[in-house]
Amino acid sequence: MGPLRTSRGFTLLEVMVALAIVAGLLVTLLYTVSQHLEVAERHEVVTKGVLLAREKLAEVRAGTRKAEGRFAPPDEDYQWRVDVEQKLYFGVTVYNLSVTVTRGRERVVLSELMREGVFAQ
């Protein structure tokens, strides 16, 4: 009979399998973090766009008639456009105020209906 071998370490195959598992987990983790960062950035852009659109809608209600432009710094990368459409519903003249705020591919549109006595062109 031959001498008995005592194992005191891992074989190369065991080490390679362990490294493959760890590499797979790291790739999954990095992909998840990347996706989360993209979603967080989009959420920030849309939230800021809604707040800027509300601000611009209040200006339009107050009488500002400028049709489009860019916001002042630090929001100069956001653009806005105001559309006013006059409609007649059941004999009542209403205005559809629409404010569109864009930044890159993201776009936020806020609309509000106002009757003729409240909003006059």
Residue frames as a rotation matrix with the C-alpha (Angstrom) as fourth column:
MET 1
0.574 0.819 0.000 0.00
0.819 -0.574 0.000 0.00
0.000 0.000 -1.000 0.00
GLY 2
-0.150 -0.614 0.775 1.09
0.585 -0.687 -0.432 3.44
0.797 0.389 0.462 -0.78
PRO 3
-0.849 -0.195 -0.491 1.50
0.520 -0.467 -0.715 6.23
-0.090 -0.863 0.498 1.71
LEU 4
0.212 0.973 -0.085 -1.70
0.969 -0.221 -0.113 8.14
-0.128 -0.059 -0.990 2.69
ARG 5
-0.630 -0.356 0.690 -1.98
0.513 -0.858 0.026 11.69
0.583 0.371 0.723 1.40
THR 6
-0.096 0.595 -0.798 -3.30
0.856 -0.360 -0.371 14.30
-0.508 -0.719 -0.475 3.73
SER 7
0.015 0.203 0.979 -4.96
0.786 -0.607 0.114 17.27
0.618 0.768 -0.169 2.05
ARG 8
-0.246 -0.183 -0.952 -3.99
0.842 -0.526 -0.116 20.62
-0.480 -0.830 0.284 3.53
GLY 9
-0.716 -0.021 -0.697 -5.26
-0.200 -0.952 0.233 23.01
-0.669 0.306 0.678 0.88
PHE 10
0.443 0.891 -0.099 -7.63
-0.255 0.020 -0.967 23.55
-0.859 0.454 0.236 -2.00
THR 11
-0.133 -0.427 0.895 -7.17
0.789 0.500 0.356 22.09
-0.599 0.754 0.270 -5.41
LEU 12
-0.935 -0.271 -0.227 -6.79
0.071 -0.773 0.631 24.38
-0.347 0.574 0.742 -8.39
LEU 13
-0.616 0.772 0.159 -10.24
0.431 0.161 0.888 23.37
0.660 0.615 -0.431 -9.62
GLU 14
0.133 0.667 -0.733 -11.87
0.990 -0.062 0.123 24.38
0.037 -0.742 -0.669 -6.32
VAL 15
-0.403 -0.368 -0.838 -10.15
0.445 -0.879 0.172 27.76
-0.800 -0.304 0.518 -6.39
MET 16
-0.998 0.019 0.067 -11.23
0.053 -0.409 0.911 28.40
0.045 0.913 0.407 -9.99
VAL 17
-0.264 0.962 -0.064 -14.86
0.733 0.243 0.635 27.49
0.627 0.120 -0.770 -9.22
ALA 18
0.116 0.265 -0.957 -14.85
0.903 -0.429 -0.009 29.82
-0.413 -0.864 -0.289 -6.20
LEU 19
-0.712 -0.447 -0.542 -13.39
0.190 -0.865 0.464 32.66
-0.677 0.227 0.700 -8.29
ALA 20
-0.847 0.462 0.265 -16.00
0.280 -0.038 0.959 32.12
0.453 0.886 -0.097 -11.01
ILE 21
0.071 0.901 -0.428 -18.81
0.944 0.078 0.319 32.35
0.321 -0.427 -0.845 -8.43
VAL 22
-0.052 -0.163 -0.985 -17.35
0.652 -0.753 0.090 35.52
-0.756 -0.638 0.145 -6.90
ALA 23
-0.942 -0.322 -0.093 -16.89
0.129 -0.606 0.785 37.08
-0.309 0.728 0.612 -10.36
GLY 24
-0.520 0.824 0.223 -20.51
0.587 0.155 0.795 36.32
0.621 0.544 -0.564 -11.25
LEU 25
0.265 0.600 -0.755 -21.72
0.959 -0.243 0.143 37.92
-0.098 -0.762 -0.640 -8.04
LEU 26
-0.395 -0.496 -0.773 -19.58
0.423 -0.846 0.326 41.02
-0.816 -0.198 0.544 -8.62
VAL 27
-0.958 0.095 0.270 -20.88
0.229 -0.311 0.922 41.46
0.171 0.946 0.277 -12.17
THR 28
-0.086 0.993 -0.079 -24.47
0.801 0.116 0.587 41.20
0.592 -0.013 -0.806 -10.91
LEU 29
0.183 0.094 -0.979 -23.77
0.859 -0.499 0.113 43.67
-0.478 -0.861 -0.172 -8.11
LEU 30
-0.741 -0.536 -0.404 -22.15
0.265 -0.787 0.557 46.22
-0.616 0.306 0.726 -10.45
TYR 31
-0.761 0.539 0.362 -25.03
0.388 -0.070 0.919 45.96
0.520 0.840 -0.156 -12.92
THR 32
0.179 0.868 -0.462 -27.57
0.933 -0.002 0.359 46.48
0.311 -0.496 -0.811 -10.13
VAL 33
-0.069 -0.287 -0.955 -25.74
0.652 -0.738 0.175 49.53
-0.755 -0.611 0.238 -8.78
SER 34
-0.953 -0.302 0.041 -25.47
0.212 -0.558 0.802 51.00
-0.219 0.773 0.596 -12.28
GLN 35
-0.400 0.887 0.231 -29.21
0.610 0.069 0.790 50.55
0.684 0.457 -0.568 -12.88
HIS 36
0.278 0.494 -0.824 -29.99
0.953 -0.249 0.173 52.12
-0.120 -0.833 -0.540 -9.51
LEU 37
-0.477 -0.538 -0.695 -27.86
0.440 -0.831 0.341 55.17
-0.761 -0.144 0.633 -10.29
GLU 38
-0.930 0.189 0.316 -29.61
0.247 -0.315 0.916 55.66
0.273 0.930 0.246 -13.65
VAL 39
-0.004 0.990 -0.141 -33.03
0.789 0.090 0.608 55.46
0.615 -0.109 -0.781 -12.00
ALA 40
0.145 -0.001 -0.989 -31.98
0.858 -0.497 0.126 57.88
-0.492 -0.868 -0.072 -9.25
GLU 41
-0.829 -0.486 -0.277 -30.68
0.273 -0.783 0.559 60.39
-0.488 0.388 0.782 -11.81
ARG 42
-0.680 0.652 0.336 -33.88
0.370 -0.090 0.925 60.16
0.633 0.753 -0.180 -13.86
HIS 43
0.204 0.766 -0.610 -35.95
0.946 0.005 0.323 60.63
0.250 -0.643 -0.724 -10.72
GLU 44
-0.248 -0.390 -0.887 -33.98
0.642 -0.752 0.151 63.75
-0.726 -0.532 0.437 -9.84
VAL 45
-0.987 -0.137 0.087 -34.44
0.151 -0.579 0.801 65.22
-0.060 0.804 0.592 -13.34
VAL 46
-0.364 0.923 0.122 -38.19
0.540 0.103 0.836 64.54
0.759 0.370 -0.536 -13.40
THR 47
0.197 0.423 -0.884 -38.73
0.974 -0.185 0.129 65.90
-0.109 -0.887 -0.448 -9.88
LYS 48
-0.533 -0.464 -0.708 -36.83
0.392 -0.877 0.279 69.09
-0.750 -0.128 0.649 -10.66
GLY 49
-0.932 0.224 0.284 -38.70
0.227 -0.251 0.941 69.36
0.282 0.942 0.183 -13.97
VAL 50
-0.004 0.980 -0.199 -42.06
0.847 0.109 0.520 69.19
0.531 -0.166 -0.831 -12.17
LEU 51
0.126 0.005 -0.992 -41.02
0.809 -0.579 0.100 71.88
-0.574 -0.815 -0.077 -9.71
LEU 52
-0.819 -0.468 -0.333 -39.76
0.179 -0.760 0.625 74.15
-0.546 0.452 0.706 -12.50
ALA 53
-0.708 0.631 0.318 -42.95
0.432 0.030 0.901 73.55
0.559 0.775 -0.294 -14.52
ARG 54
0.201 0.780 -0.593 -45.09
0.975 -0.100 0.199 74.50
0.096 -0.618 -0.781 -11.51
GLU 55
-0.247 -0.399 -0.883 -43.08
0.512 -0.827 0.231 77.68
-0.823 -0.395 0.409 -11.11
LYS 56
-0.989 -0.148 0.016 -43.51
0.083 -0.459 0.884 78.55
-0.123 0.876 0.467 -14.79
LEU 57
-0.359 0.930 0.078 -47.25
0.740 0.233 0.630 77.76
0.568 0.284 -0.772 -14.66
ALA 58
0.205 0.378 -0.903 -47.61
0.879 -0.477 0.000 80.20
-0.431 -0.793 -0.430 -11.76
GLU 59
-0.652 -0.503 -0.567 -45.82
0.184 -0.831 0.525 82.87
-0.735 0.238 0.635 -13.81
VAL 60
-0.881 0.380 0.283 -48.19
0.299 -0.019 0.954 82.28
0.368 0.925 -0.097 -16.74
ARG 61
0.049 0.932 -0.360 -51.19
0.960 0.055 0.275 82.58
0.276 -0.359 -0.892 -14.42
ALA 62
0.056 -0.109 -0.992 -49.74
0.647 -0.753 0.119 85.87
-0.761 -0.648 0.028 -13.18
GLY 63
0.784 0.407 -0.468 -49.60
-0.041 -0.718 -0.694 87.27
-0.619 0.564 -0.547 -16.69
THR 64
-0.279 -0.931 -0.235 -46.25
-0.473 -0.080 0.878 86.32
-0.836 0.357 -0.418 -18.23
ARG 65
0.748 0.659 -0.075 -46.75
-0.343 0.287 -0.894 85.53
-0.568 0.695 0.441 -21.91
LYS 66
-0.150 -0.863 -0.482 -43.27
-0.966 0.025 0.256 84.51
-0.209 0.505 -0.838 -23.08
ALA 67
0.660 0.593 -0.460 -43.63
-0.724 0.666 -0.179 81.32
0.200 0.451 0.870 -25.10
GLU 68
0.875 -0.395 -0.281 -40.33
0.404 0.914 -0.025 79.48
0.267 -0.092 0.959 -24.55
GLY 69
0.487 -0.775 0.403 -36.82
-0.665 -0.628 -0.404 79.74
0.567 -0.071 -0.821 -23.17
ARG 70
-0.080 -0.596 -0.799 -34.24
0.393 0.718 -0.575 78.40
0.916 -0.360 0.177 -20.75
PHE 71
0.883 0.330 -0.334 -34.25
0.412 -0.202 0.889 78.61
0.226 -0.922 -0.314 -17.00
ALA 72
0.576 -0.680 0.453 -31.71
-0.647 -0.718 -0.255 80.76
0.499 -0.146 -0.854 -15.20
PRO 73
-0.336 -0.769 -0.543 -28.64
-0.090 0.601 -0.794 79.19
0.938 -0.217 -0.271 -13.56
PRO 74
-0.513 -0.797 0.318 -28.26
-0.657 0.603 0.452 76.74
-0.552 0.023 -0.834 -11.89
ASP 75
0.027 0.634 0.773 -31.03
0.189 0.756 -0.626 75.20
-0.982 0.163 -0.099 -14.03
GLU 76
-0.055 -0.086 -0.995 -29.78
-0.769 -0.631 0.097 76.40
-0.636 0.771 -0.032 -17.43
ASP 77
-0.947 -0.307 -0.097 -29.82
-0.298 0.723 0.623 72.85
-0.121 0.619 -0.776 -18.82
TYR 78
-0.388 0.898 0.208 -33.64
0.683 0.432 -0.589 72.80
-0.619 -0.087 -0.781 -18.53
GLN 79
-0.980 0.178 0.091 -35.75
-0.051 -0.662 0.748 74.30
0.194 0.728 0.658 -21.34
TRP 80
-0.483 0.873 -0.064 -39.41
0.386 0.147 -0.910 75.27
-0.786 -0.465 -0.409 -21.16
ARG 81
-0.927 0.327 0.183 -42.29
0.056 -0.360 0.931 76.00
0.371 0.873 0.316 -23.53
VAL 82
-0.600 0.791 -0.119 -45.75
-0.005 -0.153 -0.988 77.40
-0.800 -0.592 0.096 -22.78
ASP 83
-0.875 0.451 0.176 -48.74
0.247 0.103 0.964 76.57
0.417 0.886 -0.201 -24.96
VAL 84
-0.645 0.749 -0.152 -52.11
-0.191 -0.351 -0.917 78.29
-0.740 -0.562 0.369 -24.48
GLU 85
-0.910 0.405 0.091 -55.08
0.251 0.363 0.897 76.81
0.330 0.839 -0.432 -26.29
GLN 86
-0.655 0.751 0.087 -58.53
-0.683 -0.538 -0.494 78.35
-0.324 -0.383 0.865 -26.20
LYS 87
-0.898 0.413 -0.153 -61.43
0.302 0.831 0.467 75.89
0.320 0.373 -0.871 -26.15
LEU 88
-0.437 0.846 0.307 -65.20
-0.843 -0.504 0.189 76.12
0.314 -0.176 0.933 -25.88
TYR 89
-0.909 0.181 -0.376 -66.91
0.283 0.930 -0.236 73.64
0.306 -0.321 -0.896 -23.53
PHE 90
-0.186 0.944 -0.274 -70.70
0.978 0.204 0.042 73.80
0.095 -0.260 -0.961 -23.28
GLY 91
0.601 0.473 0.644 -70.75
0.533 -0.838 0.117 77.50
0.595 0.273 -0.756 -24.07
VAL 92
0.908 -0.373 -0.193 -67.94
-0.027 -0.510 0.860 78.36
-0.419 -0.775 -0.473 -21.62
THR 93
0.667 -0.743 -0.057 -64.60
-0.221 -0.124 -0.967 79.56
0.712 0.657 -0.247 -22.94
VAL 94
0.874 -0.469 0.123 -61.68
0.018 0.285 0.958 77.86
-0.485 -0.836 0.257 -21.20
TYR 95
0.494 -0.813 -0.308 -57.95
-0.784 -0.265 -0.561 78.06
0.374 0.519 -0.769 -21.72
ASN 96
0.942 -0.314 -0.118 -55.71
0.335 0.902 0.274 75.02
0.020 -0.298 0.954 -21.60
LEU 97
0.559 -0.821 0.116 -52.36
-0.825 -0.564 -0.016 76.16
0.078 -0.087 -0.993 -20.21
SER 98
0.950 -0.310 -0.042 -49.62
0.309 0.951 -0.023 73.66
0.047 0.009 0.999 -20.91
VAL 99
0.530 -0.845 0.071 -46.04
-0.839 -0.510 0.189 73.99
-0.124 -0.159 -0.979 -19.67
THR 100
0.933 -0.315 -0.176 -43.43
0.239 0.905 -0.352 71.60
0.270 0.286 0.919 -21.06
VAL 101
0.523 -0.827 0.207 -40.03
-0.791 -0.381 0.478 71.33
-0.316 -0.414 -0.854 -19.35
THR 102
0.951 -0.236 -0.199 -37.30
0.097 0.841 -0.533 69.29
0.293 0.487 0.823 -21.03
ARG 103
0.310 -0.936 0.169 -33.78
-0.862 -0.202 0.465 68.22
-0.401 -0.290 -0.869 -20.18
GLY 104
-0.777 -0.623 0.086 -32.09
-0.500 0.695 0.517 65.81
-0.382 0.358 -0.852 -22.52
ARG 105
-0.816 0.476 -0.327 -34.48
0.063 0.637 0.768 62.96
0.574 0.606 -0.551 -23.23
GLU 106
-0.577 0.602 -0.552 -36.72
0.796 0.262 -0.546 63.65
-0.184 -0.755 -0.630 -20.23
ARG 107
-0.739 0.438 0.512 -39.86
-0.060 -0.799 0.598 65.74
0.671 0.412 0.617 -20.64
VAL 108
-0.661 0.580 -0.476 -42.43
0.654 0.134 -0.745 66.90
-0.368 -0.803 -0.468 -18.08
VAL 109
-0.681 0.535 0.499 -45.77
0.114 -0.596 0.795 68.39
0.723 0.598 0.346 -19.15
LEU 110
-0.688 0.548 -0.475 -48.14
0.535 -0.058 -0.843 70.13
-0.489 -0.835 -0.253 -16.74
SER 111
-0.669 0.559 0.489 -51.55
0.284 -0.416 0.864 71.29
0.686 0.717 0.120 -17.96
GLU 112
-0.708 0.503 -0.496 -54.24
0.446 -0.226 -0.866 73.35
-0.548 -0.834 -0.064 -16.31
LEU 113
-0.281 0.713 0.643 -57.69
0.789 -0.210 0.577 74.46
0.546 0.669 -0.503 -17.46
MET 114
-0.751 0.088 -0.655 -58.77
0.393 -0.738 -0.549 78.00
-0.531 -0.669 0.520 -16.60
ARG 115
0.236 0.897 0.373 -62.02
0.938 -0.110 -0.329 79.74
-0.254 0.427 -0.868 -17.43
GLU 116
0.103 -0.192 0.976 -62.16
0.746 -0.634 -0.204 83.00
0.658 0.749 0.078 -19.32
GLY 117
0.843 0.298 0.448 -62.69
-0.005 -0.828 0.561 85.31
0.538 -0.475 -0.696 -16.34
VAL 118
0.821 -0.568 -0.046 -59.61
0.155 0.145 0.977 84.02
-0.549 -0.810 0.207 -14.56
PHE 119
-0.282 -0.936 0.212 -57.24
0.458 0.063 0.887 83.95
-0.843 0.347 0.411 -17.50
ALA 120
0.821 0.527 -0.219 -57.38
0.081 -0.488 -0.869 86.45
-0.565 0.696 -0.444 -20.31
GLN 121
0.076 -0.796 0.600 -55.15
0.966 0.209 0.155 86.40
-0.249 0.568 0.785 -23.33
